[in-house]
Amino acid sequence: MLDDDIPQSAIRNPQLSVIVVSHNTRELLRRCLASVERSVAGDGVEAEIIVVDNASTDGTLAMVRAEFPAVRLIESGGNRGFAAGNNLGLARARGRALLLLNPDTEVEDGAIGTLLGVLEADPALGVVGPALRYPDGSPQESRRRAPGPLTPFLESTLVQQYWPRNRVLDRYYVADRPGDRRQDVDWLTGACLLVRRRAVERAGGLDESFFMYSEELEWCLRLRAAGWRIAYEPEATVVHHEGASSGQAVPRRHIDFNASKVLFYRRRYGRLFGETLRAFLLLTYVVQGAQEGAKWLLGHRRPLRRQRLAAYAQVLRSGLRQRGRS
């Protein structure tokens, strides 16, 4: 059963609802919520903040209740994944605009006000997202074009490690456009997405078939198909500690990422394409396992090689299938 804490101070009709889905990210979530509260206060935005907790065991619930009493806290009842968690928040949000924010982010001053201003000034915009930065200040590209049939065989695979610059990925990562100006894109990575409520009402929420990863790709393309534009706004900046939640279990992160990739491309190009992609991705882990095995035989950093071999074996046993699916 879901548990929804609604503070007495909650705004009835807020301008903005900020939705954060958390799973065992207490310390990062603390910094995230503090940055959001500073940002909305500094920008004069009437906002409600909603945290959907996916069964954290690290004291997240107690921390939020003690340190952020104005936050609406929803207990999902289990680790339901990123898409399902956000949908819980969307269903309870009351804002005219909806900000989906990862718990491993920190919003810089002025970012929320800037994004809201861009969205409200252009009624054709359905989504706007900021420039992302790594904690060291270096850029973390979030702009993307719609993928083609070659993209999944290159992007975030063993092939990309050896062939990082190629025409397919340069197009996918929008490398031909500077990242310092506002521009329309096909989709944005999901660390921080400000979405118009009417766009969600028309296109629907996130697809819960995706436990984690690729859900924002599918959603953005669906929003665009419903007639909404998607914009990147570099004047708003958000720091993203990438992979803080999924990185807690590295093999699981590989499985979730690639299983979602297979699901997306299977739907886009058909069953045969999806199964070919699955076989290819599994083969890359066989190759990486062979490389690690050879290094282990040579006596090179054997504890590390053993750890990686165990991780790759777990990935191979999964068959790169979505959680709960055979």
Sequence and secondary structure as in RCSB ss.txt:
>XXXX:A:sequence
MLDDDIPQSAIRNPQLSVIVVSHNTRELLRRCLASVERSVAGDGVEAEIIVVDNASTDGTLAMVRAEFPAVRLIE
SGGNRGFAAGNNLGLARARGRALLLLNPDTEVEDGAIGTLLGVLEADPALGVVGPALRYPDGSPQESRRRAPGPL
TPFLESTLVQQYWPRNRVLDRYYVADRPGDRRQDVDWLTGACLLVRRRAVERAGGLDESFFMYSEELEWCLRLRA
AGWRIAYEPEATVVHHEGASSGQAVPRRHIDFNASKVLFYRRRYGRLFGETLRAFLLLTYVVQGAQEGAKWLLGH
RRPLRRQRLAAYAQVLRSGLRQRGRS
>XXXX:A:secstr
  EEE  TT  SS SEEEEEEESS HHHHHHHHHHHHHHHHHHT  EEEEEEE S  SSHHHHHHHH TTSEEEE
 SS   HHHHHHHHHHH   SEEEEE TTEEE TTHHHHHHHHHHH TTEEEEEEEEE TTS EE  EE    TT
HHHHTTSHHHHH  S HHHHHHTTTTS SSS EE SEE TTEEEEEHHHHHHH S  TT SSSSHHHHHHHHHHH
TT EEEEEEEEEEEE TTTTGGGSHHHHHHHHHHHHHHHHHHHH HHHHHHHHHHHHHHHHHHHHHHHHHHHTTS
SHHHHHHHHHHHHHHHHHTT  TT  
